[in-house]
Amino acid sequence: MVKKRIALLGATGSIGQSTLQVIKEQSDRFEIVLATAHSHSKELFQIAENYNIPNLIFTNEQLRFAKMEIPHNRKVYFGEDELISLLKDVDYDIALNSISGSAGLRSTMAVLETGKTLALANKESLVMAGNLVKELQTKYGSKIIPVDSEHSAVFQAIGNHPSVEIAQIHLTASGGAFRTLPLEDFDKITVEQALKHPNWDMGAKVTLDSATMFNKALEVMEAHWLFNLDWEQIKAVIHPQSIIHSMVEFTDGSILAQMSKPDMKLPILYALSYPERYQSQLVKTNISTLPALTFEEIAPRRYPLFFTGLEAAIEGGILPTVANAANEAALRLFIQKQIKFNEIADVVKKAVNNADRIENVNLEIVLAVNSSVYQTIVNSF
């Protein structure tokens, strides 16, 4: 059996760790030929030893000057520029981009330019540069397989149905850590409380974005580009149990849902195995033990950042980039305890309201505005 060769971007993060478990179980089908981390050298070197990975990249350029013992028979590279070059030169079949935040955009573009398959867990790529990503995908014939559980669910439910048969999609949201917390207590939320997601074990950014519901605004933007849907066709609903990962409503009234217990290993495996389904024991769902499944609307007072994100998405141009950069800066300030949890939405709203309306954007503009907005906000506190 010929193994699929995987480039794993963000190997030490939560998605990367789940991917490693998938590849360990499916070792006769997959092999990792390239893996990245930002700064965690010990972790990446151990991963390389466990999975026999020949090419390792640290995106933190400063590690080039750090003292470290390079493992035997491993090639080690440093900086984003070297990563971009390797993504165009190394022989792989699928790149799984799980780099966190805006830092993953250039890697997405580089993979698409090779014509290879991109398993995309970095939603910011489509948020910041959806039109540019789609242009590259069309130009080079690349395939994008969504890894986010919500978009994987939509992708699976749509199947081969043409877009004309889709009435709308329903993206589900857990509601995050503070779905039932009284609103008057929001100014007392601690960083430690905000980093405890009720259903998932994820990285800090995704967990905080879930608590503010900004992640759902990002996912609406991602779905718009992935599935070529109009904004009014994309709905979001709170589903606290996180069993139904999203639903597709067709024009005849039928609704198809993908469901399982919440575990990222399932959408990761599907993205890597597509168009096949591989037998696996990693995620099993006992239907008879599931809790009652409930749904509720997203409340504007509890989740104002979701609606700010939607407004930026619909207006378009550079505003999605501004909103995303402002959110990343606000999360940094919150983690550093420089602002309160309920001030995150205020920071993003102010940045969006004050932003120049740039309609026609290219990659240089996106990267420049992203950096400028982020640094301006961080330096203002």
Beta strands, then each sheet from edge to edge (+ up, - down):
strand 1: 4-9
strand 2: 30-37
strand 3: 55-58
strand 4: 75-78
strand 5: 94-97
strand 6: 117-120
strand 7: 143-146
strand 8: 166-173
strand 9: 234-238
strand 10: 244-250
strand 11: 255-259
sheet 1: 4+ 3+ 2+ 1+ 5+ 6+ 7+
sheet 2: 9+ 8+ 10- 11+
end
